[in-house]
Each structure stands twice: as structure tokens, then as C-alpha cells.
């Protein structure tokens, strides 16, 4: 667990949820934190890893083949750039699926959602708690037109926060209840 979400006094922490849960949910009178662990090595992760390896291997093959036949022209390099970008994005996706954690922090003034990669904060969004309008089960993304659900926090200003797409419905509803309880207190 990250130091910025740990309580000074362990007696203040109120662990919630079933023992089988991998989600860390800690509540104090002044702060709530939810740490959603990475998805890990599931079949989808292996599929994306194989796709990424094949994709990047082919792109690098064409690059080295072009370099072997002399200096490639500018248009050839410009043509390969989108393929390199897709390869980089899919490699980052695999890294996030294997090592990425989502951390929701709520206090009396703010709500923040941070993404951690290798234990280091890589991205954070912050909103004022007065802007929070609803906490719902929402579609995070779709696979073959099948929605993948997670937790959504809608705000009056700025975009929504979505996280927890790797959680089952029971865990989503439990965390939504905890978030609403803290928000209304």
C-alpha cells in the first residue's frame, strides 16, 4: 500500500469487505482510500502481450529491412510512425495490466484518482467533492460490443472518473456503497 493512503493510527482504519477481496478499502472519519490492484496475468493480458509482441516485431522487421537496403526515404519513415505509436501504446497497456494500480482518495474537500505504474504515480486527476454528482456502475469500455463495467463518479465540471473494470459486480456494488456512505457523511 502506498504511504500517502496509510493512516497514522492503525486503530482508525476500518477494513471493509469480504476476506477474498484484493481491493484495499480504508476509511477514517476524514479520509477514504480505495486501492484496486492490477489485473495481472489473465488470458486477456496474455492475448494483448502476444499481439504487442507480434505487432512490434513486424514493425521493427520492416524498419530494419528498409535500413538494410539503404537509407529509407522520409515518406517511408512517416508511414511507419503510426505503427510505432500503436506498438508503444499496446506495450504500455500490457505494463499497466500487469503492474498498474488505481487509487481513489476522498477527503472532505477533494476526490482524486491516481494511476500507479511500478509503484510510482504516473497520472492523477483531482476534483472538488462539491462537484460530485453521482456514484454509479458504469461502462468503462466494451469488448466485442459487450460492456465491461466498473465504478463511475460523475462531476458537474470535468470528465467522470472510471475505475475498477477488473472487479466483479458484488465488489463494484460494495465499493459504490462505501463511496456513497463517505460522500454523504
VMD Tcl script that draws the C-alpha trace (Angstrom):
set ca {
  {0.00 0.00 0.00}
  {1.23 3.49 -0.74}
  {2.36 5.74 2.10}
  {0.05 8.58 1.17}
  {-3.04 6.49 1.87}
  {-1.88 4.85 5.06}
  {-3.30 6.14 8.32}
  {-1.09 7.39 11.13}
  {-3.17 5.49 13.67}
  {-4.00 1.90 12.63}
  {-6.90 1.88 15.11}
  {-8.67 4.49 12.93}
  {-8.72 2.18 9.92}
  {-11.92 0.25 9.31}
  {-11.21 -2.61 6.91}
  {-14.28 -3.43 4.87}
  {-15.40 -6.16 2.53}
  {-15.03 -9.89 2.24}
  {-11.78 -11.63 3.09}
  {-11.39 -12.75 -0.52}
  {-11.28 -9.18 -1.78}
  {-8.00 -7.93 -3.21}
  {-9.23 -4.33 -3.05}
  {-7.91 -2.33 -0.10}
  {-10.61 -0.01 1.23}
  {-9.70 2.08 4.28}
  {-11.97 4.61 5.91}
  {-11.23 7.17 8.60}
  {-13.54 9.99 9.67}
  {-11.60 12.40 7.42}
  {-10.43 10.24 4.50}
  {-11.34 7.27 2.39}
  {-8.94 5.32 0.16}
  {-9.59 2.52 -2.30}
  {-6.68 0.70 -3.93}
  {-7.64 -1.51 -6.89}
  {-4.78 -3.90 -7.70}
  {-3.58 -4.65 -11.22}
  {-5.45 -7.18 -13.34}
  {-2.36 -9.39 -13.55}
  {-1.66 -12.27 -15.89}
  {-5.17 -13.15 -17.06}
  {-5.94 -14.57 -20.53}
  {-6.67 -11.08 -21.89}
  {-3.25 -9.91 -20.70}
  {-1.54 -12.82 -22.45}
  {-3.51 -12.11 -25.63}
  {-2.56 -8.43 -25.62}
  {1.08 -9.36 -24.89}
  {1.17 -11.74 -27.87}
  {-0.48 -9.11 -30.08}
  {2.00 -6.46 -28.91}
  {4.99 -8.74 -29.49}
  {3.82 -9.70 -32.99}
  {2.91 -6.12 -33.90}
  {6.20 -4.62 -32.69}
  {8.21 -7.48 -34.22}
  {6.69 -6.85 -37.65}
  {7.18 -3.08 -37.43}
  {10.83 -3.49 -36.41}
  {11.32 -6.10 -39.16}
  {10.10 -3.65 -41.81}
  {12.25 -0.88 -40.34}
  {15.44 -2.99 -40.35}
  {14.63 -4.29 -43.83}
  {14.31 -0.72 -45.08}
  {17.59 0.25 -43.38}
  {19.36 -2.79 -44.86}
  {18.50 -1.64 -48.38}
  {19.93 1.83 -47.83}
  {18.73 4.94 -46.10}
  {14.92 4.94 -46.05}
  {13.13 7.91 -47.51}
  {11.24 10.40 -45.38}
  {7.87 9.19 -46.60}
  {8.69 5.62 -45.57}
  {9.58 6.76 -42.05}
  {6.45 8.90 -41.82}
  {4.41 5.89 -42.93}
  {5.87 3.75 -40.12}
  {5.29 6.33 -37.36}
  {1.62 5.44 -36.63}
  {2.59 1.77 -36.42}
  {5.33 2.59 -33.90}
  {2.83 4.62 -31.85}
  {0.33 1.75 -31.77}
  {3.12 -0.57 -30.65}
  {4.12 1.78 -27.85}
  {0.52 2.19 -26.66}
  {-0.12 -1.55 -26.59}
  {3.16 -2.16 -24.72}
  {2.12 0.45 -22.13}
  {-1.28 -1.23 -21.86}
  {0.37 -4.57 -21.03}
  {2.56 -2.86 -18.42}
  {-0.50 -1.24 -16.83}
  {-2.49 -4.50 -16.82}
  {0.35 -6.33 -15.07}
  {1.62 -3.65 -12.66}
  {-0.90 -0.77 -12.64}
  {-2.93 0.15 -9.57}
  {-5.84 2.58 -9.41}
  {-6.11 4.60 -6.19}
  {-9.19 6.65 -5.29}
  {-8.70 9.11 -2.43}
  {-11.56 11.09 -0.94}
  {-11.42 13.62 1.84}
  {-13.80 16.37 2.93}
  {-12.68 18.71 0.10}
  {-11.34 16.65 -2.81}
  {-11.68 13.45 -4.78}
  {-8.58 12.20 -6.62}
  {-7.98 9.22 -8.87}
  {-4.35 8.21 -9.37}
  {-2.84 5.54 -11.56}
  {0.37 3.93 -10.36}
  {2.78 2.07 -12.63}
  {5.54 0.06 -10.91}
  {4.54 1.72 -7.62}
  {5.18 5.24 -8.99}
  {2.37 7.71 -9.53}
  {2.01 8.23 -13.26}
  {-1.28 10.08 -13.60}
  {-3.62 11.91 -11.21}
  {-6.94 13.69 -11.68}
  {-8.44 15.81 -8.89}
  {-11.94 17.27 -8.46}
  {-13.65 19.14 -5.64}
  {-16.08 16.98 -3.67}
  {-18.81 19.63 -4.09}
  {-18.72 18.84 -7.83}
  {-19.50 15.15 -7.26}
  {-22.99 14.43 -8.60}
  {-23.31 10.64 -8.61}
  {-21.63 7.32 -7.99}
  {-22.82 4.63 -10.41}
  {-21.98 1.35 -12.03}
  {-20.81 2.43 -15.46}
  {-19.40 1.04 -18.68}
  {-15.63 1.50 -18.68}
  {-15.14 0.03 -22.16}
  {-16.55 -2.69 -24.42}
  {-15.07 -5.90 -25.79}
  {-16.85 -7.17 -28.92}
  {-19.85 -4.97 -28.09}
  {-20.05 -6.47 -24.57}
  {-19.77 -3.76 -21.91}
  {-17.17 -4.09 -19.15}
  {-18.48 -2.43 -16.00}
  {-16.69 -0.52 -13.29}
  {-17.33 2.33 -10.88}
  {-18.09 5.77 -12.26}
  {-18.02 9.07 -10.42}
  {-19.78 11.87 -12.32}
  {-18.91 15.51 -11.63}
  {-20.64 18.76 -12.53}
  {-17.38 20.05 -14.07}
  {-14.79 17.99 -15.89}
  {-14.99 14.41 -17.05}
  {-16.02 11.42 -14.99}
  {-13.68 9.13 -13.06}
  {-13.93 5.47 -14.12}
  {-12.06 2.65 -12.42}
  {-12.44 -0.91 -11.20}
  {-13.17 -2.61 -14.52}
  {-11.46 -5.78 -13.26}
  {-13.86 -6.12 -10.31}
  {-16.88 -8.40 -10.14}
  {-20.39 -6.96 -9.70}
  {-20.53 -7.75 -5.98}
  {-17.27 -5.86 -5.37}
  {-18.42 -2.93 -7.52}
  {-21.66 -2.57 -5.56}
  {-19.85 -2.90 -2.21}
  {-17.36 -0.16 -3.12}
  {-20.11 2.08 -4.52}
  {-21.94 1.76 -1.19}
  {-18.77 2.68 0.74}
  {-18.10 5.68 -1.53}
  {-21.67 6.93 -1.22}
  {-21.62 6.48 2.56}
  {-18.42 8.52 2.89}
  {-19.63 11.17 0.41}
  {-22.94 11.69 2.25}
  {-21.30 11.86 5.70}
}
mol new
graphics top color blue
foreach p $ca { graphics top sphere $p radius 0.5 }
foreach p [lrange $ca 0 end-1] q [lrange $ca 1 end] { graphics top cylinder $p $q radius 0.2 }
display resetview
